[in-house]
């Protein structure tokens, strides 16, 4: 298992993930990052954050994936 971290960045501000998750590999971590992006979208929008990025980092601190909330399709209005 490796530890992966999911940092949230808006502009120059970053909310670091200090705990991370133990996951079997980078592919699993990437899937978890896509899920986290979707899960956080509503929460962040309610708080007024509409343009932010999720950074997936490995144990060494290297960024292995950047996901922008702007890349998601718009939310359906009900």
Secondary structure, DSSP 4 states (H G I P E B T S, - for coil): -EEEEEEEEETTEEE--SS-EEES-HHHHHHHHHHHHHHHHHHHHHTT--S-EEEEE-TTS-EEEEEEGGGSPPPPP-
